[in-house]
């Protein structure tokens, strides 16, 4: 389905028409991957559109920037206000939000002393996710080793592995790709975190597998704990995916999506009871139907 982009983009302190949000071809980040990004969603609630866990996502954006040595030239409150302003300007009732911090044009070469740091905020309407389970393929590409790149940072250059793996999965007729870490354990998927359900508990890979500190994964873990569902972070062997009772993915774009198969092996429980329970709780939270988590929502007034 076609994505509908917002007409205006916030770029370095001002809202501009999307077609005017341009960069120089010698932008440092374009050549060397010196950029970090962040994603979240705005959802329609009974009180109007609301951005989900905006503060937590912005905090992670600043952490990612520090890991790459990028000094964001705007303070937290300025980016918070700019995010709300962009959603309002584009008239969205619900949308995906992308923050990008990058080194701009100021001289070529690996050293970037003279390259200014720029910030953009863009929005677009995300297509409705399918009710069908997704089909996963284990990719031959491996997740970046934390000793090679700072995997806790959402760095744009580090997304190349995910892009290659997703493209190969799509070419082979699958919906998503599973990435393994350098040791052959499950790291997650290209654009989503993965949860395995075994004996009524949720199991997800540790950060040492190369995943970033994802806000949606943290949300799932906290909701599951409040629901009395045990949660564990540990290494997951590839073969465990084939024997799982249930599997689901979570990310900022699609929320929670159940897994139908991995490498053409059907997941035994399909969209089972644990997945349904967690998904229902998540949907209630992001759509403002559970007042206990209202502080996770930034209303667009």
N, C-alpha and C positions, 0 to 999 in steps of 0.2 A: 504494500500500500504506500502511496505517496505521502511524504511528510510535508506538512504545511508550515513553512517557516514564518516567524514573526516578521513584520514589516520593518521593525526598527531594532537596532543593536546598540547596546551601551558600549562605547569605545573610548577609553582614556578620558572619562569624565563627562561625556556628552552622549545623548541619544542621537544616532544618525540613521538615515535610511540604509537598509541592508546592502544595497548595491554600492554605497559609499564607504563601507567598512572594508578598506583595502590595506594591504601591506606591501612593502618593497620586496622585489624578488631576491634581494640579498639579505633579507631578514635572517638573523643568526639562527633562530629556532627552526626555520625551514630547512636549513642545511645541517644542523647539529643536534636537533631535538631538545634544545634548551627551553622547555616549556612544561608547565604542569596544568592539569585540567581538573575540573570537578563537575559532578552531575547531581541534580536532584529534580524533583517533580513538584508541580503545583496540582492539587486535586480539588475538585468541586465538593464543597461541604454544605450543610444546611445554612451556614452563615456566609456563604460565598467562597470564592477560590482561596486556597491556603497552601503555602509552601511547606513541604514536609522537612522538618529538622534542618532548617536553614542554618542555624547557628553552628550545628555540628559539622555540616558540610563546609562552611566557610572556615572553621577552625582547622579542618583537614587541609583545605587549600593553602592556608598560611604555613602549616607544617610541611607540606610538600614543597612549597617554595623555598623554605629555609634549607631543606635537604639539598636542593640544587643551587643554593647560594643566590636565589632570586629575592630581591628586596621589593615587595609590593608597595608601590608609591601611594597607596590609599589605606586608611585605617579600617578596622573592622566595621564600624558603624557606617562608614561611607559605602562600603561594598554591600552591606545589608540593605541600606536604603536604595542603592542602585539596582539591586536585584528585584526588589519590589516594584520600583519605578519601571523596569523593563517589562515585567509581566503586565502591569497596568497599561503601559503604552501600547502593547500589542493586543490588548483586549481578550486575553485568554481566560476561559473558565477552567481549563486544565491544560498543562503543557509540560514539556521537558525543558530543563534549564541547564545551560552549559557555561561554566566559567573557564576562561583561559588566561593564563599568565605566561608571557613569553618575552624572550630577549629580541629586540627589534633590530633595525638596521643602524649600524654605526661602525662598520669596518669588518672585513672578512678575516677568517682564521679562527682557530680554536679558542684563543683568548678573547674574552668578551668585555673587556674593561670599558670600552666606549659605546657599548650597545645598551640603549635604554630599555627598561622593563615596561611593557605595556599590558593592559588588562582589557578583556572584552567579556561581555555577557550577552548570550544569544538565547532565544527561546524558539521552540517549535512544537506543534501539536503532534503527539506521538500516536501512531495507529493503535487501535484496540488490539489487545493481545488475544491470541486464539485460545479457545477453551480446550483444545486438544493438547495432549501431552507432547513434549518436544522429544526429538530423536537425536541422541548424542553419538559422536564419533571420537574415539581417542586419537589425538593428533600426534604425528611423529615429531612435531616441534615441541620443545621443552620450555617451560616457564623460566624466565630470567633468574639466574642465581643471585641471591641477595649480596654475595661477595663481588659480583660483577657490576651491578647497578643497584641503586637504592630502591628496592621493590616496594618499600612502605610508602614511597612517594608516587603519586599518580603522574608520572612523567610521560610526556607525549612520545619521546623517542622509544620508550620501553613498550609502546603499544604495537610496534611492528610485528612482534611474535604473534600477538593476538589476531592482528589483521590477516597475517598469512594463514594461520590455523583456521580462522572463520571462513576464509575464501575457499580453502581446500575442502572443508566440511560441506559448504554449500554446493560446490562442484560435484561432490560425491552423493548429493541428495539428502544430506542431514541438516538439522536446524542449528546445531551448535557443536563446538569442539571441546573436549576435555583436554586440559593441559596437565602433563606430569611435571614434577620438579626434577632437579638434576639427579636425584637418587631414585627416580622411578615411581615415587608416590604421587598421589593425586594432589594437584595444586588448586584446581578449580576450573572454571570455563573461561572463554575468551573475554566475555563481558559480564560475567555473573559469578557469584559465589555458589558453592554447591553444598547441600546438606544431604546426608545419608540417614535414613531411619533404620535402626536396628534394635530389636527388643524394646520398642517403645521410646527409645532415646534418640536425640539428634546428635549426629557426629559431623564435624566439619574440619577441614585441614587447619593446621596452625599457621601463624604468620611466617614461620621459618620455611614454609613451602614456597614462598615467593609471592603471596598475595598481599594486597595493601589493606590498611586498616579501614575496612568498608563500613559505612554508617548503616546501610540496610542490613548487613549481616549482624551487626551489633543489635539492631532493632529486633530481628528475628530471635536472637538469643535471649534478649530481655523479655520479650513477649512469651517465649516458650517457658522460661523460668517462672514467670508469673502464672502461667497455666499449669504449673506442676510437671512439666515435661523436662526430663534430665537433658543437659546439654554438655557435650564433651568436645574439646579440641585435641586432636591427635593425628598422627600420620595415618593415611588411608591408602591401602594397597589397591592397585587397579582392579584386581579380581574381586575385591569387596563390593565394587559397584554392581557387578553381575549378580551378587547374592543378596543385595539390599532388599529389605522389605518395601521401602519406598525411597524415592529420590526426588528432590526438588531444587530449583535454582532460585536465586533472589538477586535483584539488582534495582537500581534507581529507576530505570526505564520501564521495566515490565512488572515490577513487584515480585510476586511469587508465582512460579510456573512449575507444574509437575512434569516429571520425566517419564516418558513411555518406554524408552529403550536405550541401551548403551551398546554400541557396536553390534547392532541387530539382535541383541538379547533383550527380551522383554523384561521390564521390571515387575517383579511378582505382584506387588500390591497396587500397581497403577497409582491413580490418585487416591491414596489410602486415607484412613481416618486422621492420622497425625498431620499429614500435609493439609488436609481440608481444615482442620482445627486452627493451625497456624495461619493459613491463608485467610480464613474468615476473620481472625483477630487482626491481622495486618490491614485488611481492607477496611474494617471498622475504624481503626486508628487513623489511617490517612484520609478517610472521608469524614472525619469528625463525628463519628457515631459512638465513640468511647471517650467519655469526659475525663477518664483517669489519665489520659495521655494528651490532653489539650495543649499542654505547654510545648509539645513537639510541633505545633502548627503555627505558622505565621500568617494571619489572616490578611488578605488583600482588601483593604477597605476603600 
